Amino acid sequence: MKIAMISEHASPLAALGGVDAGGQNVHVAALSEALAKRGHHVTVYTRRDATELPERVRVGRGLEVVHVDAGPARHVPKDDLLPYMGELADGVSRDWGQRPPDVVHGHFWMSGLAALDAARRPETGYRVPMLQTFHALGTVKRRHQGAEDTSPEERRWLEPGVGRSADRIIATCSDEVFELKAMGIATGKISIAPCGVDLNFFSPEGPVAARKRRYRILSVGRLVRRKGVDLVIRSLPYLKAAGFEDVELLIVGGGGDSTVMHKDPEIRRLLDLAAELGVSGHVTLQGQVPRAEMPGIFRSADAVVCAPWYEPFGIVPLEAMACGVPVVAAAVGGLRDTVVDHATGLHVPPRDPEAIASALSLLLENPTLRAKLGQAGERRARTRYSWDRVAAETEKAYQLAVAGAPASASAGIVPMEGAAL
């Protein structure tokens, strides 16, 4: 099958850890690689954000990335990219010429606009089946961020329009299905295929990073307020009161290395909070680290905490589970699917640092429980979240779109095999 991926701001070649680089980059890259290994030809179209980027980059057999001129050839925050989606669609359509792909798959709502535009141009004489993965929904973002939501106002009506116009939607978790239904999108055209994890890279075996204290708690991800890193810092005094004083909270992520990251306002806020709470000596901000070091960092932790306000899916819990480390997760969005409460980790209410501390206390005082949850998490990651399995489920969605599967609500949701709804 000839597959076109459109990922307007999240290039699979991009370095991870910046403000607009993270889980979507990993998802697009890993899914594309897995589909190529299954014998498909995949082309990922992304916006050129630097003048020196070549037009085409061959990543491997059956996989290439095409940089499309759409707006200025420099970094532009993703929330400012909407005016350039027509240019992105023009570039994609030109590259297709008279040999369109079998399917086009949009990632994020603005990519969906470009994918629909390129797929359904009357002058080309063809109509390419279009699938959409949202990665995050504006309705959820507005609910949690309110006035702090920086999305363009047009997202309110354009995003639901993408959902209604797409031939098929691939949701990453069961929670997303309910959000899509509330947006007026027929559930009959929704398939569920989660994010995956590189099981050859993330595993319990291998080097273990050194740590400073008896216990290590780990937080990994972009340092933006909605990720809830401050909640983990706020849990430290509760841990201390519970008798766990020799604890290090290692925070990995941010837009640069440790020499420049302190200029970031969010990092300054986190450091000021740690000082205010008297736990500065227990908090280490590592900054952005090479990907090759991440498995060892995961293995060095007693627990990984993921405490976002909301989370469409979340790759970090999968990486932790694949390394055999228990996860303390806010019971929101896709985290409720990924982390099984009291089986592979512990759920806590959102925005509750005392509950985070209580869950961590339970883990830190019980190495047997830590080992049990970690081993179960590793098994779950291997059996349910390999990228090959995710690619196979994505193939099924592509086949349904090509076959013109009915989009009526009575058709039913098509879940990933074995996935809970």
C-alpha positions in Angstrom: 0.0 0.0 0.0 1.2 3.5 -0.8 0.7 5.7 2.3 1.0 9.4 2.7 1.4 10.8 6.3 0.9 14.5 6.9 2.4 15.9 10.1 2.6 19.6 9.7 4.6 20.6 12.8 5.9 17.2 14.1 8.6 15.9 11.8 9.7 12.4 12.5 13.3 13.8 12.0 12.9 16.5 14.7 14.8 16.4 18.0 12.5 15.6 20.9 11.9 17.7 24.0 11.2 21.2 22.6 8.0 23.0 23.2 6.4 21.7 19.9 8.2 18.4 19.7 7.4 15.3 21.6 4.9 12.4 21.5 3.5 13.2 18.0 7.0 13.1 16.5 7.7 9.7 18.1 4.3 8.4 17.0 4.6 9.5 13.4 8.2 8.2 13.1 7.7 4.8 14.8 4.3 4.1 13.0 5.8 5.0 9.7 8.8 2.8 10.3 6.6 -0.1 11.4 4.4 0.2 8.3 7.4 0.3 6.0 8.8 -2.9 7.7 5.4 -4.5 6.9 6.0 -3.9 3.2 4.2 -0.6 2.6 5.7 2.5 1.0 5.3 5.5 3.4 6.0 9.2 2.6 5.8 11.6 5.5 5.1 15.2 4.5 6.0 17.9 7.0 6.6 21.7 6.8 10.1 22.9 6.1 11.2 24.8 9.2 14.8 25.5 8.3 16.4 26.6 5.0 19.1 24.0 5.0 16.7 21.0 5.0 16.7 18.9 1.8 13.5 18.4 -0.1 13.6 14.6 0.5 15.2 12.4 3.1 15.3 8.7 2.6 15.0 7.2 6.1 15.0 3.6 5.2 13.6 1.1 2.8 10.0 2.1 2.0 10.2 5.3 4.1 11.0 8.9 3.2 10.3 12.4 4.6 9.4 15.3 2.3 9.9 18.9 3.5 7.2 21.1 1.9 7.6 24.8 1.6 4.6 26.2 3.5 5.2 29.5 5.2 8.6 30.8 6.4 11.5 28.2 6.5 12.0 28.7 10.2 10.4 27.5 13.4 6.8 28.7 13.8 4.8 27.7 16.9 2.2 25.1 15.9 -0.7 27.3 17.0 0.4 29.9 14.4 0.6 27.5 11.4 -3.1 27.5 10.3 -2.5 30.2 7.5 0.0 27.9 5.8 -2.1 24.7 5.5 -3.2 25.6 2.0 0.4 25.9 0.9 1.2 22.6 2.6 -1.7 20.9 0.7 -0.4 22.5 -2.6 3.0 21.0 -2.0 1.6 17.6 -1.1 -0.7 17.6 -4.2 2.2 18.6 -6.5 4.4 15.8 -5.1 1.6 13.3 -5.8 1.1 14.4 -9.4 -0.9 11.9 -11.2 0.1 9.0 -8.9 -1.7 9.6 -5.6 -1.3 7.3 -2.6 -3.8 4.6 -1.6 -4.5 6.5 1.6 -3.6 9.8 3.3 -3.3 10.0 7.1 -3.4 13.3 8.8 -1.8 13.8 12.2 -3.2 16.7 14.3 -6.2 18.7 13.3 -4.3 21.2 11.0 -2.6 18.3 9.1 -6.1 17.0 8.7 -7.1 20.2 6.9 -4.2 19.8 4.5 -4.8 16.1 4.0 -8.5 16.7 3.1 -7.5 19.6 0.7 -4.9 17.5 -1.1 -7.1 14.4 -1.2 -10.2 15.9 -2.7 -9.2 18.4 -5.3 -11.7 18.4 -8.2 -9.0 19.3 -10.7 -7.0 16.2 -10.0 -9.8 13.8 -10.8 -9.1 11.5 -7.9 -10.3 11.1 -4.3 -7.8 9.6 -1.9 -9.3 7.9 1.2 -8.4 10.1 4.2 -7.8 9.0 7.8 -7.2 11.2 10.8 -5.4 10.9 14.1 -6.0 14.0 16.3 -3.4 13.3 19.0 -5.1 16.0 21.0 -8.6 17.6 20.8 -9.4 21.3 21.2 -12.5 20.6 23.2 -10.4 18.9 25.9 -7.7 21.5 25.8 -10.2 24.4 26.2 -11.9 22.5 29.1 -8.7 22.3 31.0 -6.7 25.4 30.0 -9.5 27.9 29.6 -8.1 31.3 28.7 -4.6 29.9 28.6 -5.5 27.9 25.5 -3.4 29.4 22.6 -5.2 27.5 19.8 -6.5 29.7 17.0 -10.2 30.5 17.4 -11.0 28.7 14.1 -10.1 25.4 15.7 -13.6 25.4 17.4 -15.3 24.6 14.1 -12.5 23.4 11.8 -11.5 20.5 14.0 -15.0 19.0 14.2 -15.2 19.5 10.4 -12.1 17.4 9.9 -13.6 14.7 12.0 -16.9 14.7 10.1 -15.2 14.8 6.7 -12.6 12.2 7.2 -13.3 8.7 5.8 -12.1 7.2 9.1 -10.7 8.3 12.4 -8.0 6.4 14.3 -8.4 7.3 18.0 -5.6 6.4 20.5 -7.8 5.6 23.5 -11.4 4.9 24.5 -11.7 8.3 26.2 -11.1 10.0 22.9 -14.1 8.1 21.3 -16.5 9.7 23.8 -15.0 13.1 23.1 -15.4 12.6 19.3 -19.0 11.4 19.7 -19.7 14.6 21.7 -18.4 16.6 18.8 -21.0 15.0 16.5 -18.8 12.5 14.8 -20.2 9.1 14.0 -18.7 6.4 16.1 -19.1 3.9 13.2 -16.1 5.3 11.4 -13.8 5.3 14.5 -11.1 2.7 14.9 -8.9 2.5 18.0 -5.1 1.9 17.8 -3.0 3.3 20.6 0.5 4.6 20.6 3.3 2.1 20.8 6.8 1.7 22.3 10.1 0.5 20.9 10.5 -2.8 22.8 14.0 -3.4 21.4 15.2 0.0 22.9 13.1 0.2 26.1 13.6 -3.0 28.2 14.4 -4.0 31.8 17.9 -5.2 30.7 20.8 -2.8 30.2 22.8 -0.1 31.8 21.3 1.8 34.8 22.0 5.5 35.3 23.6 6.5 38.6 21.4 8.3 41.2 22.1 10.7 44.0 19.8 9.4 46.8 18.4 6.2 48.1 15.1 6.7 46.2 14.6 8.2 42.8 11.3 9.4 41.4 11.3 10.3 37.7 9.2 12.8 35.6 9.8 12.9 31.8 8.3 15.2 29.2 7.8 18.7 27.9 8.0 21.3 30.6 4.7 23.0 30.1 2.2 23.8 32.9 -0.4 21.3 31.9 2.0 18.4 32.3 1.7 18.8 36.1 5.4 18.6 37.0 4.7 21.1 39.7 2.3 18.6 41.3 5.2 16.1 41.7 7.3 18.7 43.3 4.4 19.6 45.7 4.2 15.9 46.7 7.8 15.9 48.1 6.9 17.6 51.4 4.2 15.0 52.0 6.7 12.3 51.2 9.1 13.8 53.7 6.4 13.9 56.4 5.8 10.2 55.7 9.4 9.4 56.5 10.9 9.4 53.0 13.6 12.1 53.2 16.3 10.5 51.1 14.4 11.1 47.8 15.5 12.6 44.5 13.0 13.8 41.9 14.7 13.8 38.6 12.9 15.9 35.9 13.9 15.1 32.3 12.7 17.4 29.5 12.7 21.0 28.3 13.8 22.9 25.4 17.6 22.7 25.8 20.4 21.3 27.9 21.1 22.3 31.5 23.3 25.2 30.5 20.5 27.2 28.9 17.3 25.7 30.3 17.1 28.0 33.3 16.1 30.9 31.0 12.8 29.1 30.5 9.9 30.7 32.4 8.3 27.3 33.3 11.6 26.0 34.6 12.1 29.1 36.7 8.6 28.6 38.1 9.4 25.0 39.0 12.7 26.0 40.6 11.1 28.8 42.6 8.4 26.4 43.8 11.0 23.9 45.0 12.8 26.6 46.9 9.5 27.8 48.4 8.7 24.3 49.6 12.2 23.7 50.9 12.9 20.8 48.6 15.4 22.3 46.2 18.0 19.8 47.3 15.7 17.0 46.3 14.9 18.2 42.8 17.2 17.8 39.8 16.3 19.3 36.4 18.2 17.3 33.8 17.1 19.2 30.7 17.0 17.5 27.3 19.1 14.3 27.2 20.1 12.1 24.2 17.5 9.5 23.5 20.2 6.8 23.9 20.4 7.6 27.6 16.7 7.3 28.4 16.3 3.6 29.0 19.1 3.7 31.6 17.4 6.7 33.2 14.1 4.9 33.4 15.8 1.8 34.9 17.3 4.0 37.6 13.9 5.0 39.0 11.8 3.4 41.6 8.7 5.0 40.1 7.8 7.2 37.2 5.1 9.9 37.8 2.8 11.1 35.0 0.5 13.7 36.5 -0.9 15.8 33.6 -4.1 17.8 33.8 -5.2 15.8 30.7 -3.5 13.4 28.4 -4.7 12.1 25.0 -2.5 9.1 25.3 1.0 9.5 26.7 4.1 7.6 25.5 6.2 8.1 28.7 4.1 5.5 30.7 4.7 2.9 28.0 8.4 3.6 28.0 8.5 3.2 31.8 6.5 0.0 31.7 8.7 -1.5 29.0 11.6 -0.9 31.3 9.9 -2.6 34.1 9.2 0.5 36.2 5.9 1.1 38.0 3.9 4.2 37.0 1.9 6.6 39.2 -0.5 8.1 36.7 -3.3 10.7 36.9 -6.5 9.0 36.1 -7.2 11.0 32.9 -7.6 10.4 29.2 -5.5 7.6 27.7 -3.5 7.0 30.9 -6.6 5.1 32.2 -6.2 2.7 29.4 -2.4 2.4 29.5 -1.7 2.0 33.2 -3.9 -0.6 34.9 -4.5 0.5 38.5 -2.9 -1.8 41.1 -1.7 -4.1 38.3 1.0 -2.1 36.4 0.9 1.0 38.4 -1.3 3.2 40.6 -3.9 5.7 39.5 -4.3 9.0 41.4 -6.9 11.8 41.1 -5.8 14.6 38.8 -4.2 17.7 40.3 -3.7 16.0 43.8 -0.1 16.2 45.1 -1.1 14.5 48.4 -2.5 11.5 46.5 0.7 11.4 44.4 2.7 11.3 47.7 0.5 8.6 49.1 0.9 6.4 46.0 4.7 6.9 46.0 4.9 6.1 49.7 3.1 2.8 49.0 5.7 2.0 46.3 8.8 3.2 48.1 8.0 1.2 51.3 7.3 -2.0 49.4 10.0 -3.2 47.0 8.0 -6.4 46.4 5.1 -4.4 45.1 7.3 -2.3 43.0 8.8 -5.4 41.4 5.4 -7.0 40.9 3.9 -3.9 39.2 7.0 -3.4 37.1 7.0 -6.9 35.8 3.3 -6.7 35.0 3.9 -3.4 33.2 6.7 -4.9 31.1 4.4 -7.8 30.1 1.6 -5.5 29.2 3.9 -3.3 27.1 5.2 -6.3 25.2 1.8 -8.0 24.5 -0.3 -4.9 23.7 1.9 -2.0 22.6 4.6 -3.1 20.2 4.7 -0.8 17.1 4.2 -3.8 14.9 0.9 -4.6 16.5 -0.1 -0.9 16.3 0.9 -0.8 12.6 -1.2 -4.0 12.0 -4.3 -2.3 13.6 -3.6 0.8 11.6 -3.5 -1.3 8.4 -7.0 -2.6 9.3 -8.3 1.0 9.5 -6.7 1.8 6.2 -8.4 -1.2 4.6 -11.7 -0.1 5.9 -11.3 3.4 4.5 -10.2 2.1 1.1 -13.2 -0.3 1.1 -15.5 2.6 1.9 -16.8 1.1 5.2 -20.1 2.6 6.3 -19.8 5.6 8.6 -23.1 5.0 10.4 -23.3 5.0 14.1 -24.8 1.5 14.0 -21.6 0.2 12.3 -19.9 0.2 15.7 -16.5 1.2 16.8 -13.6 -0.9 15.5 -11.2 -1.3 18.5 -7.7 -2.6 18.6 -7.9 -6.3 19.1 -8.2 -6.9 22.8 -8.5 -3.3 23.7 -11.0 -2.3 26.4 -13.7 0.2 25.6 
